[in-house]
Amino acid sequence: MDPIYISFNGYEDCRATADWLMAQTSVHPLVGIVCGSGMGGLADMLKDQVAFNYKDIPNFPQSTVPGHAGRLVFGTLKGRPCVCMQGRFHLYEGYTVQKITLPMRIFSLLGVETVILTNAAGGLNQDFKVGDIMIMKDHINMPGFAGNHPLAGPNDDRFGVRFPCMSDAYDRDLQQLALDVGQDLGYGDFLREGVYCVLGGPSFETIAECRMLHKLGADAVGMSTVHEVVVARHCGMSVFALSLITNKAVMDYDSEEKANHEEVLETGKQRSSQLEKLVSTLVTRMDYNNITNT
């Protein structure tokens, strides 16, 4: 069977992968970072790097999307031990939702306390502009509504409880800290807050779908992150997430605009240095403010 369709790896497999990684590096990460499309430069900021190709890591999926390098990088960011995923996994690649969230379980077993996730998203909020950075304050899990949920199936109490709370999915102290950091860096003109909605992909949304999602309260829409957030919280880690608005969702039938992946990567490239500065400064201030997982 093609390994892309292998289902959830249980606790023992995750433990074996975490032990394998810990045997290869002396870095014991407290922060885990997930890079979205075109944002892999965050991993390049790490000092004293030890990197692994996904294909070489036991039980690990492989990234198949342009803009996702497919490497797990250990190192330090501003003196703080980190592990960074250069590329993530998506439902539209053919993986099960349990498989694409496996790295979060491994992060937890590595000792990660806080997860920082980034993604590229389409802007539904008409006040948003291409290039804005949105701090995720909440999410709408559309695949989860249909039963495609990362915690479906037997629960292993060694990871977390059967029915985890999600009303506090995104750490509010980290959100406020990011706003403060953004103001200090002069990012106030393009730093936003909002609700992210995840869809399965890989097709971009229709006009009717965009209109519906906006009416439901979503400010941005994408194809990732939420499943990882759910599993990270299930494992007891704190979560902070950013969406880079790489295109404006088409809401008007008279519009000639069309969403495309090339635009996503180009916007990520243009804004990447500022996003990297925001994340690295946030990590530094997390130490200073003694923020712990909730």
C-alpha positions in Angstrom: 0.0 0.0 0.0 1.2 3.5 -0.8 2.5 5.0 2.5 0.5 8.2 1.9 -2.7 6.3 2.9 -1.3 4.8 6.1 -3.6 5.8 9.0 -3.0 7.0 12.5 0.2 6.0 14.2 -0.5 5.2 17.9 1.4 6.2 21.0 4.1 3.7 20.7 5.0 4.7 17.1 5.0 8.4 18.1 7.2 7.6 21.1 9.6 5.6 18.9 9.9 8.6 16.4 10.4 11.1 19.3 13.1 8.8 20.8 14.8 8.5 17.4 14.9 12.2 17.0 16.2 12.9 20.5 19.0 10.4 19.9 20.1 12.4 16.9 20.2 15.9 18.5 21.0 17.5 21.8 18.4 20.2 21.3 15.4 19.7 23.6 12.8 22.1 22.1 10.4 24.1 24.1 8.9 25.8 21.1 7.6 24.1 17.9 7.1 26.2 14.8 5.1 25.1 11.7 5.9 27.0 8.5 3.1 27.6 5.9 3.4 28.0 2.2 6.4 30.2 1.2 7.4 30.8 4.9 10.1 28.2 5.4 12.6 30.9 6.0 11.6 30.9 9.6 13.6 27.7 10.0 16.6 29.3 8.5 16.7 31.7 11.5 17.6 28.9 13.8 21.2 28.7 15.0 23.2 25.5 15.4 20.9 23.6 13.2 20.3 19.9 13.0 18.0 19.1 10.1 16.2 15.9 9.0 14.4 15.3 5.7 10.9 14.0 6.4 11.6 10.9 4.3 14.4 9.9 6.7 12.3 10.2 9.9 10.6 7.0 11.0 6.7 7.0 10.7 6.8 10.6 9.3 4.6 11.7 6.4 6.2 13.5 3.4 5.3 16.9 2.0 4.3 17.1 -1.6 3.3 20.8 -2.0 5.4 23.4 -3.8 6.7 25.9 -1.2 7.1 23.2 1.5 10.7 22.0 1.8 9.9 18.9 3.8 12.5 19.2 6.6 12.4 19.1 10.4 14.9 21.5 11.8 16.2 21.7 15.4 18.1 24.7 16.7 17.9 27.8 18.9 16.0 31.0 18.1 17.2 33.9 20.2 18.6 31.4 22.6 15.4 29.4 22.9 15.5 25.7 21.9 13.1 25.2 19.0 12.0 22.6 16.4 10.7 23.9 13.1 8.7 22.1 10.4 9.6 23.4 6.9 6.4 22.3 5.3 3.3 20.6 6.6 0.7 18.1 5.5 -2.8 18.6 4.2 -6.0 16.6 3.7 -5.8 17.2 -0.1 -2.5 15.3 -0.4 -4.4 12.1 0.5 -3.3 11.8 4.1 -5.8 11.0 6.8 -6.5 13.8 9.2 -4.8 11.7 12.0 -1.7 11.3 9.9 -1.3 15.0 9.1 -1.4 15.9 12.8 1.1 13.2 13.9 3.9 15.8 14.1 2.0 17.6 16.9 2.0 14.5 19.0 5.7 14.0 18.4 6.3 17.7 19.3 4.5 17.0 22.6 6.7 13.9 23.3 9.8 15.9 22.5 8.9 18.3 25.3 7.5 21.2 23.3 5.3 23.5 25.4 4.2 26.1 22.9 3.4 25.7 19.2 3.5 28.6 16.7 1.8 27.9 13.4 1.8 30.0 10.2 -0.3 29.6 7.1 -1.2 31.3 3.8 -4.9 32.3 3.7 -7.5 34.0 1.5 -8.9 37.1 3.0 -12.7 37.0 3.5 -12.9 40.2 5.6 -13.2 43.0 3.1 -11.1 45.3 5.4 -8.1 43.0 4.9 -5.5 43.6 2.3 -3.1 41.3 0.6 0.0 41.2 2.8 -1.8 41.6 6.1 -0.9 39.3 8.9 -3.8 38.0 10.9 -3.5 36.7 14.4 -5.8 33.8 14.7 -8.1 34.2 17.7 -10.5 31.4 16.8 -11.4 28.9 14.0 -14.2 27.1 12.2 -13.5 23.5 11.5 -15.6 22.6 8.4 -14.1 19.1 7.9 -14.8 18.4 11.6 -18.5 19.3 11.1 -18.6 16.5 8.6 -16.9 14.0 10.9 -13.4 14.3 9.5 -11.8 15.1 12.9 -8.3 14.4 14.1 -9.5 13.1 17.5 -12.1 10.7 16.0 -11.6 7.1 16.9 -10.2 5.5 20.1 -8.7 8.0 22.5 -5.4 7.4 24.1 -5.3 9.1 27.5 -1.5 9.3 27.3 -2.0 12.1 24.8 -5.0 13.8 26.2 -8.6 13.6 27.4 -11.5 12.2 25.4 -13.4 15.6 25.1 -10.9 18.5 25.1 -12.1 22.0 25.4 -11.6 24.3 22.3 -13.0 27.6 23.6 -9.4 28.4 24.7 -7.7 26.9 21.7 -5.6 30.0 21.0 -3.5 31.4 23.9 -4.9 34.9 24.7 -1.7 36.0 26.5 0.3 35.2 23.3 -2.2 37.0 21.2 -1.8 40.1 23.2 1.9 39.8 23.3 2.0 39.5 19.5 -0.1 42.7 19.2 2.3 44.5 21.5 5.3 43.2 19.6 3.7 44.2 16.3 3.2 47.7 17.6 6.8 47.9 18.8 8.0 46.8 15.3 5.8 49.3 13.5 3.5 46.6 12.0 0.3 48.2 13.2 -0.8 49.0 9.7 -1.0 45.4 8.5 -1.4 43.3 11.7 -5.0 42.1 12.2 -7.0 39.7 14.4 -9.6 37.3 13.1 -11.3 33.9 12.7 -9.8 31.3 10.3 -11.9 28.7 8.6 -10.4 25.5 7.3 -11.6 23.6 4.2 -10.4 20.4 2.6 -9.0 21.8 -0.6 -7.2 21.6 -3.0 -9.5 23.7 -5.1 -9.9 27.3 -4.1 -13.4 28.4 -2.9 -16.3 29.4 -5.1 -17.9 32.8 -4.8 -20.9 31.4 -3.1 -18.7 29.5 -0.6 -16.7 32.6 0.2 -19.9 34.6 0.8 -21.3 31.8 3.1 -18.1 31.6 5.1 -18.0 35.3 5.6 -21.6 35.3 6.8 -20.6 32.6 9.3 -18.0 34.8 10.8 -14.8 33.8 9.1 -12.2 36.5 8.3 -9.9 34.2 6.4 -10.0 30.8 4.8 -7.3 28.1 4.1 -6.6 24.4 4.0 -4.4 23.8 7.1 -3.6 24.6 10.7 -6.9 23.9 12.5 -6.3 20.1 12.6 -2.9 20.7 14.1 -4.3 23.2 16.6 -6.9 20.7 17.8 -4.2 18.0 18.4 -1.7 20.4 20.0 -4.4 21.4 22.5 -5.4 17.8 23.0 -1.8 17.2 24.0 -1.7 20.1 26.4 0.5 22.5 24.4 -0.2 26.2 24.1 -1.0 27.5 20.6 -0.4 30.7 18.7 -1.1 31.0 15.0 -0.7 33.6 12.2 -2.3 33.8 8.8 -0.6 35.7 6.0 -3.3 37.0 3.7 -1.9 36.1 0.4 -5.0 36.7 -1.8 -8.4 38.3 -1.4 -11.3 35.9 -1.7 -13.4 36.6 -4.8 -16.9 37.7 -3.5 -18.3 39.4 -6.6 -19.5 37.6 -9.7 -18.4 40.5 -11.9 -14.8 40.2 -10.7 -12.1 39.0 -13.0 -9.8 38.0 -10.1 -8.7 34.4 -9.7 -7.0 32.8 -6.8 -3.8 30.9 -7.6 -0.9 29.2 -5.7 1.8 31.3 -7.4 0.2 34.5 -5.8 0.3 32.7 -2.5 4.0 32.0 -2.7 4.9 35.5 -4.0 3.1 37.2 -1.2 4.8 34.9 1.3 8.2 35.9 -0.2 7.4 39.6 0.0 6.2 39.6 3.6 8.4 36.8 4.9 11.1 38.9 6.6 8.6 40.9 8.6 6.7 37.7 9.6 10.0 36.1 10.7 10.9 39.2 12.7 7.5 39.1 14.4 7.8 35.4 15.3 11.4 35.7 16.5 10.7 38.7 18.7 7.6 37.0 20.1 9.7 34.0 21.1 12.2 36.3 22.8 9.4 38.1 24.7 7.8 34.7 25.7 10.9 34.1 27.8 10.8 37.5 29.3 7.1 37.3 30.2 7.4 33.7 31.5 4.5 32.5 29.5 3.5 28.9 30.1 1.0 26.6 28.5 -2.6 27.0 29.7 
